[in-house]
């Protein structure tokens, strides 16, 4: 928890906490006039979960790992932008609303009916034109639920979605934010992945209030998916996501000793890891020939989703 003064200090540095995560380059909270404008455009009241987010920050950036399960295809989803009016992304919020309105109108025409002019889903974040997060704004049982959409890529892209995909990912935005994690430690020596952008955004705050910045960094560390610790203390079998990370690490680093240890711990080595494939396929795609041979020697065959 943060005091009022601490929240104000964070705001001065473009930082805003929401549901245990940090938005950086955070925009000011939505005003009553802006909220009324959005609701008037949609012709509907907004779900409370979206209002809570926008009362914290009406747009900004996120720097976490997130994975979506598209019917068994475990897809690394890029959720870097929270849309807002006037952003310099592929579209700003109003541009995405117009995009969705055009699509809804065209879909209604294809079905031979007249569209009522009101969106059922509002795009609130994503990455350029490839990924989007939607909140259900149509009243009903799923009001406020969160959905992910990803664009399919050509078949030449292995381990990627090859058709547009859509899935429900959380009951509300707090549930979505709870899934934002780090697959590797952003503070480890030589780290070059997710979390570095947020860490850099904390530097100006650290120069002014080192203790507050350290609390935020400690919060980031708490989101690291620690498969090593789970393996050491015997929790790994109860943590499928950590098993997948351990298998990926073993393949990427040609670590046959780790594979043997995972096997001894009871981990199913042929399970899907991500991108619709299992570890033997991943090893072949990365040209880890020694690991490919290790799997073959144990009769662990390649497996693709829906195969």
C-alpha positions as CSV (number, residue, x, y, z in Angstrom):
1,X,0.0,0.0,0.0
2,X,1.1,3.5,-0.7
3,X,0.3,6.7,1.2
4,X,-1.3,9.7,-0.5
5,X,2.0,11.5,-0.6
6,X,3.8,8.5,-2.1
7,X,1.1,8.2,-4.8
8,X,1.6,11.8,-5.6
9,X,5.3,11.3,-5.9
10,X,4.9,8.4,-8.1
11,X,2.5,10.4,-10.3
12,X,5.1,13.1,-10.7
13,X,7.4,10.5,-12.2
14,X,4.7,9.0,-14.5
15,X,4.2,5.9,-12.4
16,X,0.9,4.5,-11.2
17,X,0.2,1.3,-9.2
18,X,-2.8,-0.8,-10.2
19,X,-3.7,-4.3,-8.9
20,X,-0.2,-5.0,-7.7
21,X,1.6,-3.9,-10.9
22,X,3.1,-0.6,-12.1
23,X,2.0,1.4,-15.1
24,X,4.8,3.6,-16.4
25,X,4.5,6.6,-18.6
26,X,1.1,6.7,-16.8
27,X,-1.3,9.3,-18.0
28,X,-3.4,11.4,-15.6
29,X,-6.6,9.7,-14.2
30,X,-9.7,10.1,-16.4
31,X,-11.8,13.1,-15.6
32,X,-15.5,13.0,-15.2
33,X,-15.9,14.8,-18.5
34,X,-13.7,12.3,-20.3
35,X,-15.6,9.4,-18.7
36,X,-18.9,10.9,-19.8
37,X,-17.5,11.3,-23.3
38,X,-16.5,7.7,-23.6
39,X,-19.8,6.4,-22.3
40,X,-21.7,8.7,-24.6
41,X,-19.7,7.4,-27.6
42,X,-20.3,3.8,-26.6
43,X,-24.0,4.4,-25.6
44,X,-23.4,2.4,-22.5
45,X,-22.0,2.8,-18.9
46,X,-18.5,1.4,-18.5
47,X,-17.8,-1.6,-16.4
48,X,-16.6,-0.7,-12.9
49,X,-13.3,-2.6,-13.4
50,X,-12.4,-0.3,-16.4
51,X,-13.4,2.8,-14.4
52,X,-11.1,1.7,-11.6
53,X,-8.2,1.4,-14.0
54,X,-8.8,4.7,-15.7
55,X,-9.3,6.5,-12.4
56,X,-5.7,5.4,-11.7
57,X,-4.3,6.1,-15.2
58,X,-6.1,6.9,-18.4
59,X,-3.4,5.2,-20.5
60,X,0.3,4.3,-20.2
61,X,2.7,1.5,-20.7
62,X,3.2,-2.0,-19.2
63,X,6.4,-4.0,-19.1
64,X,5.6,-7.5,-18.0
65,X,5.4,-11.0,-19.5
66,X,1.9,-12.4,-20.3
67,X,0.8,-15.6,-21.9
68,X,-2.6,-16.4,-23.4
69,X,-3.9,-19.9,-23.9
70,X,-5.7,-20.0,-27.2
71,X,-7.2,-23.5,-27.1
72,X,-4.0,-25.1,-26.1
73,X,-1.7,-22.9,-28.1
74,X,0.3,-21.1,-25.3
75,X,1.0,-17.7,-26.9
76,X,3.4,-15.0,-25.5
77,X,1.2,-11.9,-25.7
78,X,2.6,-8.4,-26.1
79,X,0.7,-6.1,-23.8
80,X,2.8,-2.9,-23.8
81,X,0.3,-0.1,-24.3
82,X,-2.8,1.0,-22.5
83,X,-4.8,3.0,-25.1
84,X,-5.7,6.7,-24.5
85,X,-6.9,9.6,-26.7
86,X,-4.1,11.2,-28.6
87,X,-1.5,8.5,-28.1
88,X,1.1,8.1,-30.8
89,X,0.7,4.4,-31.2
90,X,-0.8,2.6,-34.3
91,X,-4.1,4.0,-33.2
92,X,-5.2,6.0,-30.2
93,X,-8.2,5.0,-28.2
94,X,-10.6,6.8,-30.5
95,X,-8.9,5.3,-33.6
96,X,-9.4,1.8,-32.1
97,X,-13.0,2.6,-31.3
98,X,-13.5,3.7,-35.0
99,X,-11.8,0.5,-36.1
100,X,-14.1,-1.7,-34.1
101,X,-17.2,0.3,-35.2
102,X,-16.3,-0.3,-38.8
103,X,-15.8,-4.0,-38.2
104,X,-19.1,-4.3,-36.3
105,X,-21.0,-2.5,-39.0
106,X,-19.5,-4.7,-41.7
107,X,-20.3,-7.9,-39.7
108,X,-23.9,-6.8,-39.3
109,X,-24.2,-6.1,-43.0
110,X,-22.8,-9.6,-43.8
111,X,-25.5,-11.1,-41.5
112,X,-28.2,-9.0,-43.2
113,X,-29.1,-6.9,-40.1
114,X,-28.8,-3.4,-39.0
115,X,-26.1,-2.6,-36.4
116,X,-27.4,-0.7,-33.4
117,X,-24.2,1.4,-33.2
118,X,-23.0,0.2,-29.9
119,X,-19.9,-1.9,-29.4
120,X,-20.0,-5.1,-27.3
121,X,-16.2,-5.0,-26.7
122,X,-14.0,-2.0,-26.1
123,X,-10.3,-2.3,-27.0
124,X,-8.2,-0.9,-24.1
125,X,-4.6,-2.0,-24.7
126,X,-2.3,-4.2,-26.8
127,X,0.6,-3.9,-29.1
128,X,0.5,-2.0,-32.4
129,X,-2.0,-3.9,-34.8
130,X,-0.9,-7.4,-33.7
131,X,-2.5,-7.8,-30.2
132,X,-5.4,-6.3,-28.4
133,X,-7.0,-6.5,-25.0
134,X,-10.8,-6.0,-24.9
135,X,-13.2,-5.3,-22.0
136,X,-16.8,-6.5,-22.5
137,X,-19.0,-3.4,-22.2
138,X,-22.3,-5.0,-23.3
139,X,-24.5,-5.6,-20.2
140,X,-24.9,-9.2,-19.2
141,X,-23.2,-12.0,-17.4
142,X,-19.8,-11.2,-18.9
143,X,-20.0,-7.5,-18.3
144,X,-16.4,-6.3,-17.5
145,X,-14.7,-9.6,-18.5
146,X,-11.4,-9.3,-20.3
147,X,-10.5,-10.9,-23.7
148,X,-7.4,-11.1,-25.8
149,X,-7.1,-11.1,-29.6
150,X,-4.0,-11.9,-31.6
151,X,-3.4,-11.7,-35.3
152,X,-2.3,-14.9,-37.1
153,X,1.0,-14.9,-38.9
154,X,2.0,-16.8,-42.1
155,X,2.9,-20.5,-41.7
156,X,6.5,-19.7,-42.2
157,X,6.6,-18.4,-38.6
158,X,7.1,-21.5,-36.4
159,X,5.5,-21.6,-33.0
160,X,3.2,-18.7,-33.8
161,X,-0.5,-18.4,-34.3
162,X,-1.4,-18.9,-37.9
163,X,-4.9,-17.6,-37.7
164,X,-6.5,-14.7,-35.8
165,X,-7.4,-15.9,-32.3
166,X,-9.7,-14.6,-29.5
167,X,-10.0,-15.9,-25.9
168,X,-11.4,-14.8,-22.6
169,X,-8.5,-14.3,-20.2
170,X,-9.9,-12.8,-17.0
171,X,-13.1,-11.9,-15.2
172,X,-11.9,-8.3,-14.8
173,X,-8.9,-6.1,-15.3
174,X,-7.6,-6.9,-11.8
175,X,-7.6,-10.5,-12.8
176,X,-5.7,-9.7,-16.0
177,X,-3.1,-7.7,-14.1
178,X,-2.6,-10.6,-11.7
179,X,-1.3,-12.6,-14.6
180,X,1.4,-10.1,-15.5
181,X,4.7,-11.6,-14.4
182,X,8.4,-12.0,-15.3
183,X,9.7,-15.2,-16.9
184,X,13.3,-14.2,-16.0
185,X,14.7,-11.9,-13.4
186,X,15.1,-8.4,-14.9
187,X,17.7,-7.6,-12.2
188,X,19.9,-10.6,-13.0
189,X,23.4,-9.9,-14.5
190,X,23.1,-9.7,-18.2
191,X,19.3,-9.5,-18.2
192,X,18.0,-8.3,-21.6
193,X,14.3,-9.0,-21.6
194,X,11.1,-7.8,-20.1
195,X,11.3,-5.5,-17.1
196,X,14.3,-3.4,-18.2
197,X,12.1,-0.6,-19.5
198,X,10.2,-0.3,-16.2
199,X,13.4,-0.6,-14.2
200,X,14.9,2.3,-16.2
201,X,11.7,4.3,-15.6
202,X,12.3,4.0,-11.9
203,X,15.7,5.6,-12.0
204,X,14.5,9.2,-11.7
205,X,12.4,8.3,-8.7
206,X,15.3,6.5,-7.2
207,X,17.4,9.7,-7.4
208,X,14.7,11.4,-5.3
209,X,13.3,8.7,-3.1
210,X,15.5,5.6,-3.0
211,X,13.4,3.8,-0.5
212,X,10.2,4.1,-2.5
213,X,11.9,3.1,-5.7
214,X,13.3,0.0,-3.9
215,X,9.9,-1.0,-2.8
216,X,8.7,-0.9,-6.4
217,X,11.7,-3.0,-7.5
218,X,11.0,-5.5,-4.7
219,X,7.5,-5.8,-6.1
220,X,8.9,-6.5,-9.5
221,X,11.2,-9.2,-8.1
222,X,8.2,-10.8,-6.4
223,X,6.7,-11.3,-9.9
224,X,9.6,-13.4,-11.2
225,X,8.5,-16.9,-11.9
226,X,11.1,-18.8,-9.9
227,X,11.2,-22.3,-11.4
228,X,14.6,-23.0,-9.7
229,X,13.2,-22.4,-6.3
230,X,10.2,-24.6,-7.0
231,X,12.5,-27.4,-8.2
232,X,14.6,-27.1,-5.1
233,X,11.8,-27.2,-2.6
234,X,9.6,-29.8,-4.4
235,X,6.8,-27.5,-5.6
236,X,7.5,-27.8,-9.3
237,X,5.0,-30.6,-10.0
238,X,2.2,-28.4,-8.6
239,X,3.2,-25.5,-10.9
240,X,2.7,-26.3,-14.6
241,X,3.8,-22.8,-15.8
242,X,7.1,-23.2,-13.9
243,X,7.6,-26.6,-15.4
244,X,7.3,-25.1,-18.9
245,X,9.8,-22.4,-18.1
246,X,12.3,-24.9,-16.7
247,X,11.9,-27.0,-19.9
248,X,12.4,-24.0,-22.1
249,X,15.5,-23.0,-20.1
250,X,17.0,-26.5,-20.4
251,X,16.5,-26.5,-24.2
252,X,17.8,-23.0,-24.8
253,X,20.9,-23.7,-22.7
254,X,21.6,-27.2,-23.9
255,X,21.3,-28.3,-20.3
256,X,20.9,-32.1,-20.4
257,X,21.7,-32.3,-16.7
258,X,18.7,-30.1,-15.9
259,X,16.5,-32.2,-18.2
260,X,17.6,-35.3,-16.3
261,X,16.8,-33.6,-13.0
262,X,13.4,-32.6,-14.2
263,X,12.7,-36.1,-15.4
264,X,13.8,-37.4,-11.9
265,X,11.4,-34.9,-10.3
266,X,8.5,-36.4,-12.2
267,X,8.1,-33.6,-14.8
268,X,6.4,-34.7,-18.0
269,X,9.1,-33.9,-20.5
270,X,6.8,-34.3,-23.6
271,X,4.2,-31.7,-22.5
272,X,3.5,-28.7,-24.6
273,X,5.5,-25.7,-23.5
274,X,4.5,-22.8,-25.8
275,X,3.6,-22.0,-29.3
276,X,1.7,-25.3,-29.7
277,X,4.8,-27.5,-29.5
278,X,6.7,-29.5,-27.0
279,X,10.3,-29.4,-25.9
280,X,11.7,-31.8,-28.5
281,X,10.2,-29.6,-31.3
282,X,11.6,-26.5,-29.6
283,X,15.0,-28.1,-29.4
284,X,15.0,-28.9,-33.1
285,X,13.9,-25.4,-34.1
286,X,16.7,-24.0,-32.0
287,X,19.2,-26.5,-33.5
288,X,20.1,-27.9,-30.1
289,X,21.3,-31.2,-31.6
290,X,22.6,-32.7,-28.3
291,X,19.2,-32.1,-26.6
292,X,17.4,-33.4,-29.7
293,X,19.4,-36.6,-29.3
294,X,18.8,-36.7,-25.6
295,X,15.0,-36.6,-26.1
296,X,15.2,-39.2,-28.9
297,X,17.2,-41.5,-26.7
298,X,14.4,-41.5,-24.2
299,X,11.7,-42.0,-26.8
300,X,10.2,-38.6,-26.2
301,X,8.7,-37.7,-29.6
302,X,8.0,-34.4,-31.1
303,X,4.4,-33.2,-30.7
304,X,2.4,-30.4,-32.2
305,X,-0.9,-29.0,-31.1
306,X,-3.9,-30.9,-32.7
307,X,-1.5,-33.6,-34.0
